[in-house]
């Protein structure tokens, strides 16, 4: 298995990030960087709502990059009263949902499929505020230059 590189750059404290950081340390094979280098980053960790206890995790090229790590991370969040959810650009086709649930060993996690729509806007439209995003592709979450990206050290 290859090492995954997580990008995190936020000056405000974030308890959800602390859970991820502890899981990475326990796993011992992945690392966190704070310098933006889109060519070396496997997953972006973007802090959003300071009051939400929801952590949205992407599926393709995020969870699928190390399923066992993410299953342990999902458990770690649940053990600390966070609600991990899957948020993917896929559509809600039964085959997609079956593949996701099967890969996660039917972990009982809510899955949100946006059918290619921007994830943050989709979730807010559904009435769901996300505390932290873990995703391999930050443009799927929001538009370039938005405060969410700037606050997280991504200035395009």
ChimeraX commands (.cxc) that place a marker at each C-alpha (Angstrom):
marker #1 position 0.00,0.00,0.00 radius 0.5
marker #1 position 1.24,3.46,-0.82 radius 0.5
marker #1 position 1.35,6.36,1.56 radius 0.5
marker #1 position -1.54,8.81,1.28 radius 0.5
marker #1 position -0.84,12.52,1.64 radius 0.5
marker #1 position -3.52,14.61,3.34 radius 0.5
marker #1 position -3.48,18.38,2.90 radius 0.5
marker #1 position -4.66,20.45,5.87 radius 0.5
marker #1 position -4.11,24.17,6.23 radius 0.5
marker #1 position -6.42,25.88,8.67 radius 0.5
marker #1 position -5.38,28.21,11.45 radius 0.5
marker #1 position -8.51,27.65,13.55 radius 0.5
marker #1 position -8.73,24.66,15.90 radius 0.5
marker #1 position -10.84,21.82,14.52 radius 0.5
marker #1 position -11.80,18.83,16.65 radius 0.5
marker #1 position -12.74,16.77,13.58 radius 0.5
marker #1 position -9.22,17.22,12.25 radius 0.5
marker #1 position -7.85,15.96,15.56 radius 0.5
marker #1 position -9.65,12.65,15.02 radius 0.5
marker #1 position -8.18,12.34,11.53 radius 0.5
marker #1 position -4.71,13.27,12.76 radius 0.5
marker #1 position -4.86,10.62,15.51 radius 0.5
marker #1 position -6.03,7.99,12.99 radius 0.5
marker #1 position -3.16,8.84,10.65 radius 0.5
marker #1 position -0.63,8.59,13.49 radius 0.5
marker #1 position -2.09,5.25,14.61 radius 0.5
marker #1 position -2.08,3.90,11.04 radius 0.5
marker #1 position 1.54,4.95,10.59 radius 0.5
marker #1 position 1.63,4.97,6.77 radius 0.5
marker #1 position -0.04,8.21,5.77 radius 0.5
marker #1 position 0.98,11.81,6.39 radius 0.5
marker #1 position -0.33,15.36,6.60 radius 0.5
marker #1 position 1.16,18.33,4.78 radius 0.5
marker #1 position 0.32,22.01,5.13 radius 0.5
marker #1 position 1.85,23.35,1.93 radius 0.5
marker #1 position -0.44,23.41,-1.09 radius 0.5
marker #1 position 1.04,21.26,-3.84 radius 0.5
marker #1 position -1.76,19.80,-5.91 radius 0.5
marker #1 position 0.57,17.23,-7.46 radius 0.5
marker #1 position 1.47,15.56,-4.17 radius 0.5
marker #1 position -1.92,15.69,-2.41 radius 0.5
marker #1 position -4.17,12.64,-2.27 radius 0.5
marker #1 position -6.91,14.11,-0.07 radius 0.5
marker #1 position -7.85,17.65,0.91 radius 0.5
marker #1 position -9.10,18.21,4.45 radius 0.5
marker #1 position -11.26,21.34,4.36 radius 0.5
marker #1 position -12.79,22.80,7.50 radius 0.5
marker #1 position -16.22,24.30,6.88 radius 0.5
marker #1 position -18.90,24.85,9.53 radius 0.5
marker #1 position -17.49,25.27,13.06 radius 0.5
marker #1 position -20.76,24.05,14.62 radius 0.5
marker #1 position -21.48,20.96,12.49 radius 0.5
marker #1 position -20.60,17.46,13.72 radius 0.5
marker #1 position -20.78,16.02,10.19 radius 0.5
marker #1 position -17.65,14.88,8.36 radius 0.5
marker #1 position -18.24,14.35,4.62 radius 0.5
marker #1 position -15.88,11.86,3.01 radius 0.5
marker #1 position -15.60,11.33,-0.72 radius 0.5
marker #1 position -15.70,7.80,-2.11 radius 0.5
marker #1 position -13.81,7.49,-5.41 radius 0.5
marker #1 position -10.04,7.99,-5.07 radius 0.5
marker #1 position -10.51,8.87,-1.42 radius 0.5
marker #1 position -12.05,5.96,0.47 radius 0.5
marker #1 position -11.11,3.62,-2.36 radius 0.5
marker #1 position -7.45,4.64,-1.95 radius 0.5
marker #1 position -7.32,2.79,1.43 radius 0.5
marker #1 position -10.64,1.26,2.44 radius 0.5
marker #1 position -9.37,-0.27,5.70 radius 0.5
marker #1 position -7.96,3.06,6.87 radius 0.5
marker #1 position -11.24,4.84,6.14 radius 0.5
marker #1 position -13.34,2.14,7.84 radius 0.5
marker #1 position -11.23,2.67,10.97 radius 0.5
marker #1 position -11.56,6.44,10.57 radius 0.5
marker #1 position -15.36,6.17,10.28 radius 0.5
marker #1 position -15.40,4.17,13.53 radius 0.5
marker #1 position -13.12,6.72,15.20 radius 0.5
marker #1 position -15.48,9.55,14.27 radius 0.5
marker #1 position -18.51,7.64,15.51 radius 0.5
marker #1 position -16.75,6.83,18.80 radius 0.5
marker #1 position -16.27,10.57,19.34 radius 0.5
marker #1 position -19.87,11.51,18.48 radius 0.5
marker #1 position -19.21,12.77,14.98 radius 0.5
marker #1 position -21.35,11.69,12.05 radius 0.5
marker #1 position -19.30,10.58,9.07 radius 0.5
marker #1 position -21.19,10.53,5.76 radius 0.5
marker #1 position -20.24,9.73,2.20 radius 0.5
marker #1 position -20.67,12.55,-0.33 radius 0.5
marker #1 position -19.89,11.59,-3.91 radius 0.5
marker #1 position -20.34,13.07,-7.37 radius 0.5
marker #1 position -21.88,9.78,-8.49 radius 0.5
marker #1 position -25.60,9.50,-9.22 radius 0.5
marker #1 position -27.98,7.47,-7.07 radius 0.5
marker #1 position -28.10,4.53,-9.49 radius 0.5
marker #1 position -28.61,1.26,-7.56 radius 0.5
marker #1 position -25.34,-0.16,-8.88 radius 0.5
marker #1 position -23.42,2.85,-7.53 radius 0.5
marker #1 position -25.06,2.59,-4.12 radius 0.5
marker #1 position -24.53,-1.17,-3.96 radius 0.5
marker #1 position -20.85,-0.75,-4.85 radius 0.5
marker #1 position -20.35,1.89,-2.17 radius 0.5
marker #1 position -22.15,-0.06,0.55 radius 0.5
marker #1 position -20.40,-3.29,-0.45 radius 0.5
marker #1 position -16.94,-1.67,-0.40 radius 0.5
marker #1 position -17.71,-0.27,3.07 radius 0.5
marker #1 position -18.97,-3.65,4.27 radius 0.5
marker #1 position -22.40,-2.05,4.79 radius 0.5
marker #1 position -21.05,0.15,7.61 radius 0.5
marker #1 position -24.45,1.81,8.04 radius 0.5
marker #1 position -23.24,5.16,6.79 radius 0.5
marker #1 position -25.43,7.69,5.01 radius 0.5
marker #1 position -24.52,8.16,1.35 radius 0.5
marker #1 position -25.24,11.37,-0.55 radius 0.5
marker #1 position -24.95,11.25,-4.33 radius 0.5
marker #1 position -24.87,14.64,-6.04 radius 0.5
marker #1 position -25.09,13.50,-9.67 radius 0.5
marker #1 position -22.16,15.75,-10.60 radius 0.5
marker #1 position -23.37,18.84,-8.70 radius 0.5
marker #1 position -21.04,20.79,-6.40 radius 0.5
marker #1 position -21.05,18.95,-3.11 radius 0.5
marker #1 position -21.23,21.87,-0.69 radius 0.5
marker #1 position -24.16,23.51,-2.50 radius 0.5
marker #1 position -25.92,20.15,-2.77 radius 0.5
marker #1 position -25.55,19.39,0.94 radius 0.5
marker #1 position -26.68,22.88,1.97 radius 0.5
marker #1 position -29.70,22.50,-0.34 radius 0.5
marker #1 position -30.46,19.26,1.53 radius 0.5
marker #1 position -30.28,21.21,4.81 radius 0.5
marker #1 position -26.96,19.65,5.83 radius 0.5
marker #1 position -24.07,21.74,7.05 radius 0.5
marker #1 position -20.73,19.93,6.92 radius 0.5
marker #1 position -18.08,20.51,9.56 radius 0.5
marker #1 position -15.20,19.05,7.60 radius 0.5
marker #1 position -14.67,17.62,4.12 radius 0.5
marker #1 position -12.20,14.90,3.13 radius 0.5
marker #1 position -11.96,14.72,-0.66 radius 0.5
marker #1 position -9.41,14.12,-3.39 radius 0.5
marker #1 position -10.85,16.87,-5.61 radius 0.5
marker #1 position -11.56,20.22,-3.95 radius 0.5
marker #1 position -13.24,21.79,-7.05 radius 0.5
marker #1 position -16.07,19.27,-6.54 radius 0.5
marker #1 position -16.90,20.92,-3.23 radius 0.5
marker #1 position -17.12,24.59,-4.19 radius 0.5
marker #1 position -16.22,27.24,-6.76 radius 0.5
marker #1 position -12.67,28.56,-7.09 radius 0.5
marker #1 position -11.91,31.59,-4.95 radius 0.5
marker #1 position -14.71,31.04,-2.43 radius 0.5
marker #1 position -14.10,31.81,1.25 radius 0.5
marker #1 position -14.12,28.09,2.09 radius 0.5
marker #1 position -11.11,27.46,-0.12 radius 0.5
marker #1 position -9.28,30.67,0.84 radius 0.5
marker #1 position -9.84,29.92,4.55 radius 0.5
marker #1 position -8.26,26.51,3.94 radius 0.5
marker #1 position -5.18,27.89,2.18 radius 0.5
marker #1 position -6.27,27.27,-1.42 radius 0.5
marker #1 position -6.17,30.47,-3.45 radius 0.5
marker #1 position -6.79,29.81,-7.13 radius 0.5
marker link #1:1,2 radius 0.2
marker link #1:2,3 radius 0.2
marker link #1:3,4 radius 0.2
marker link #1:4,5 radius 0.2
marker link #1:5,6 radius 0.2
marker link #1:6,7 radius 0.2
marker link #1:7,8 radius 0.2
marker link #1:8,9 radius 0.2
marker link #1:9,10 radius 0.2
marker link #1:10,11 radius 0.2
marker link #1:11,12 radius 0.2
marker link #1:12,13 radius 0.2
marker link #1:13,14 radius 0.2
marker link #1:14,15 radius 0.2
marker link #1:15,16 radius 0.2
marker link #1:16,17 radius 0.2
marker link #1:17,18 radius 0.2
marker link #1:18,19 radius 0.2
marker link #1:19,20 radius 0.2
marker link #1:20,21 radius 0.2
marker link #1:21,22 radius 0.2
marker link #1:22,23 radius 0.2
marker link #1:23,24 radius 0.2
marker link #1:24,25 radius 0.2
marker link #1:25,26 radius 0.2
marker link #1:26,27 radius 0.2
marker link #1:27,28 radius 0.2
marker link #1:28,29 radius 0.2
marker link #1:29,30 radius 0.2
marker link #1:30,31 radius 0.2
marker link #1:31,32 radius 0.2
marker link #1:32,33 radius 0.2
marker link #1:33,34 radius 0.2
marker link #1:34,35 radius 0.2
marker link #1:35,36 radius 0.2
marker link #1:36,37 radius 0.2
marker link #1:37,38 radius 0.2
marker link #1:38,39 radius 0.2
marker link #1:39,40 radius 0.2
marker link #1:40,41 radius 0.2
marker link #1:41,42 radius 0.2
marker link #1:42,43 radius 0.2
marker link #1:43,44 radius 0.2
marker link #1:44,45 radius 0.2
marker link #1:45,46 radius 0.2
marker link #1:46,47 radius 0.2
marker link #1:47,48 radius 0.2
marker link #1:48,49 radius 0.2
marker link #1:49,50 radius 0.2
marker link #1:50,51 radius 0.2
marker link #1:51,52 radius 0.2
marker link #1:52,53 radius 0.2
marker link #1:53,54 radius 0.2
marker link #1:54,55 radius 0.2
marker link #1:55,56 radius 0.2
marker link #1:56,57 radius 0.2
marker link #1:57,58 radius 0.2
marker link #1:58,59 radius 0.2
marker link #1:59,60 radius 0.2
marker link #1:60,61 radius 0.2
marker link #1:61,62 radius 0.2
marker link #1:62,63 radius 0.2
marker link #1:63,64 radius 0.2
marker link #1:64,65 radius 0.2
marker link #1:65,66 radius 0.2
marker link #1:66,67 radius 0.2
marker link #1:67,68 radius 0.2
marker link #1:68,69 radius 0.2
marker link #1:69,70 radius 0.2
marker link #1:70,71 radius 0.2
marker link #1:71,72 radius 0.2
marker link #1:72,73 radius 0.2
marker link #1:73,74 radius 0.2
marker link #1:74,75 radius 0.2
marker link #1:75,76 radius 0.2
marker link #1:76,77 radius 0.2
marker link #1:77,78 radius 0.2
marker link #1:78,79 radius 0.2
marker link #1:79,80 radius 0.2
marker link #1:80,81 radius 0.2
marker link #1:81,82 radius 0.2
marker link #1:82,83 radius 0.2
marker link #1:83,84 radius 0.2
marker link #1:84,85 radius 0.2
marker link #1:85,86 radius 0.2
marker link #1:86,87 radius 0.2
marker link #1:87,88 radius 0.2
marker link #1:88,89 radius 0.2
marker link #1:89,90 radius 0.2
marker link #1:90,91 radius 0.2
marker link #1:91,92 radius 0.2
marker link #1:92,93 radius 0.2
marker link #1:93,94 radius 0.2
marker link #1:94,95 radius 0.2
marker link #1:95,96 radius 0.2
marker link #1:96,97 radius 0.2
marker link #1:97,98 radius 0.2
marker link #1:98,99 radius 0.2
marker link #1:99,100 radius 0.2
marker link #1:100,101 radius 0.2
marker link #1:101,102 radius 0.2
marker link #1:102,103 radius 0.2
marker link #1:103,104 radius 0.2
marker link #1:104,105 radius 0.2
marker link #1:105,106 radius 0.2
marker link #1:106,107 radius 0.2
marker link #1:107,108 radius 0.2
marker link #1:108,109 radius 0.2
marker link #1:109,110 radius 0.2
marker link #1:110,111 radius 0.2
marker link #1:111,112 radius 0.2
marker link #1:112,113 radius 0.2
marker link #1:113,114 radius 0.2
marker link #1:114,115 radius 0.2
marker link #1:115,116 radius 0.2
marker link #1:116,117 radius 0.2
marker link #1:117,118 radius 0.2
marker link #1:118,119 radius 0.2
marker link #1:119,120 radius 0.2
marker link #1:120,121 radius 0.2
marker link #1:121,122 radius 0.2
marker link #1:122,123 radius 0.2
marker link #1:123,124 radius 0.2
marker link #1:124,125 radius 0.2
marker link #1:125,126 radius 0.2
marker link #1:126,127 radius 0.2
marker link #1:127,128 radius 0.2
marker link #1:128,129 radius 0.2
marker link #1:129,130 radius 0.2
marker link #1:130,131 radius 0.2
marker link #1:131,132 radius 0.2
marker link #1:132,133 radius 0.2
marker link #1:133,134 radius 0.2
marker link #1:134,135 radius 0.2
marker link #1:135,136 radius 0.2
marker link #1:136,137 radius 0.2
marker link #1:137,138 radius 0.2
marker link #1:138,139 radius 0.2
marker link #1:139,140 radius 0.2
marker link #1:140,141 radius 0.2
marker link #1:141,142 radius 0.2
marker link #1:142,143 radius 0.2
marker link #1:143,144 radius 0.2
marker link #1:144,145 radius 0.2
marker link #1:145,146 radius 0.2
marker link #1:146,147 radius 0.2
marker link #1:147,148 radius 0.2
marker link #1:148,149 radius 0.2
marker link #1:149,150 radius 0.2
marker link #1:150,151 radius 0.2
marker link #1:151,152 radius 0.2
marker link #1:152,153 radius 0.2
marker link #1:153,154 radius 0.2
marker link #1:154,155 radius 0.2
marker link #1:155,156 radius 0.2
view
